[in-house]
């Protein structure tokens, strides 16, 4: 099997999430990572694990990219998630 690797930033964005135990119960952290730079571009912490959680992290990533690079466009970015059972 041949693996492909991104050749530049903002080519592939990877979504994932995890959960963390706190004194108040579990909280969930969703994040968007640039596959080339491995930089976390967007993240969100919530107490409910749902689709909105990942969408909010994606919106945060888009906002932070536009804030730091005025010429940024999301055209051509591949967004990947593992589509797990969660």
C-alpha positions in Angstrom: 0.0 0.0 0.0 1.3 3.4 -1.0 0.9 6.3 1.4 0.3 9.9 0.1 1.5 12.9 2.0 0.4 16.5 1.7 2.9 18.7 -0.1 1.9 22.0 1.4 -0.2 23.5 4.2 -4.0 23.8 3.9 -4.2 20.7 1.6 -5.7 18.3 4.1 -7.4 19.0 7.4 -8.0 16.2 9.8 -10.8 16.2 12.4 -10.7 14.2 15.6 -11.9 14.5 19.2 -11.2 13.0 22.6 -12.8 13.2 26.0 -11.4 14.3 29.3 -12.6 13.5 32.8 -13.0 16.5 35.1 -14.5 16.9 38.6 -17.7 17.9 36.9 -17.8 14.9 34.6 -16.6 14.3 31.0 -16.0 17.1 28.6 -15.2 16.6 24.9 -12.5 18.3 22.9 -12.8 18.4 19.1 -9.9 19.7 17.0 -8.9 20.3 13.4 -5.3 19.6 12.4 -3.4 20.6 9.3 -1.9 17.3 8.0 1.2 19.1 6.6 2.2 21.3 9.5 0.5 19.2 12.2 -0.7 22.5 13.7 -4.0 22.6 15.5 -6.0 25.1 13.5 -9.3 25.0 15.4 -10.7 23.5 18.6 -13.7 23.5 20.8 -14.5 22.1 24.3 -18.1 21.0 25.1 -20.0 18.9 27.5 -22.1 17.3 24.8 -20.6 15.1 22.0 -22.6 15.9 18.8 -22.1 17.0 15.2 -22.2 20.7 16.2 -19.0 20.1 18.2 -17.0 19.2 15.1 -18.6 21.9 13.0 -17.7 24.5 15.6 -14.1 23.3 15.5 -14.1 23.5 11.7 -15.6 27.1 11.9 -12.9 28.0 14.4 -10.2 26.7 12.0 -11.6 28.6 9.1 -11.8 31.8 11.2 -8.2 31.5 12.5 -6.9 30.9 9.0 -8.7 33.9 7.6 -7.5 36.0 10.5 -3.8 35.2 9.9 -3.8 35.0 6.1 -6.0 37.5 4.4 -5.6 35.7 1.0 -6.8 32.4 2.5 -9.4 30.4 0.7 -10.8 27.0 1.7 -11.1 26.0 -2.0 -9.5 22.6 -2.5 -9.0 21.6 1.1 -9.8 18.0 1.8 -11.5 17.6 5.2 -11.0 14.1 6.7 -12.5 12.4 9.8 -12.3 8.8 10.7 -16.1 8.6 10.8 -15.9 6.6 14.0 -18.9 5.1 15.9 -19.0 8.1 18.2 
